[in-house]
Amino acid sequence: MPFNDTYINYSRDNLPNRFSIEDLVDRIVAITEKAILAEGGRRWEQGGVLYYEISPQATLTLPEVPGGAVVGPPAELEPRSLIDW
C-alpha cells in the first residue's frame, strides 16, 4: 500500500471530500467491468490472474467534452492481465 492512500477532493462535485485512492480504483474497475460485460465482453480468471476480453462489436459513446476538445480513435492494445499494468 502506498504511503499516502488519501485523495482530498476540492473540485469534484459527485465525490466525497476525502477518500481512499484504493477505493477510487476499486470503483473505476467495477464500472469498467460492468461496461465490458454489458457490451458482450467477458471476464475470466486463469492461474490466479484476472482477464477481461472486450467484444469487437462493443460500442463506445463518449460524452461531450467541455471546451470542444477532440477525442481520438481507440488505441490498439494487446491483451494483458491486471498485474501487467
N, C-alpha and C positions, 0 to 999 in steps of 0.2 A: 504494500500500500504506500502511496506517495506520502511525503512528509506533510503536505497540506492538501487535504481532500475536501476543502470547503470552497464553494463558489459564493461570492457575495454579489447579489443581483441589484444593480442600480437602475436598469432601464427596461427590463423585460416584464411587461405587464402580466403575462399569464404564468409566471413562475414565482415561487416564494422568494423572500428577500435573502434567504441564506439556505443553502442545501449542499449535500454531498455531491461531488463530481462523479463518484461511483454510481450514485442514484440516477444522475442525469444520463450517464452512459447506459445503464440498465433500461431507462425509459426509451432512449433512442433505439436500442436493439429491439425492444418489444414492439415499437411502432413499425420499424423496418420489417421485422418478421411477419407482422400482420399484413403489411402491404404485399410482401413477396408471396405469401400463401394465398391472399385474396386474388392475385393475378395469375394463379395456376402454377406457381413455383412450388418447391418442396424443401423440406428440412430433413436431414438425417445425421446420425452420429455413426462414426466408424473409428474403431480403435481409440475411443475416448475423445475424438475430435469432432466438433460440430461443424456441419457444412450446410450451405444454402445454395440452391440452384434457382436461377431466375428464368422463367419461361421466355422463350424467344418471341412469343405472342404477347407478352406483357406490354401494357401501355403506360405512359407516364404523362400526366398533365401537370405542368408546372404552374404555380401561382404567378400572378402579376408581380413583377419585381419593381419596387419603388425606384424612381429616377430613370426608368427606361433602360436599365442595364440589359445586356444581351446575354442569354444563356446558350452556350454552345451545345453541340451534339454529345451524346453519351460517349464515354471513353470505352475502348475495347479492353476488357480485363480478363486475365487468366483466373480460373477457379483457385481459390485459396481458402485455407481454414482461418478461423478467427485468431488462432495462435500465430499465424504467419504475419498478421498485420502488426 
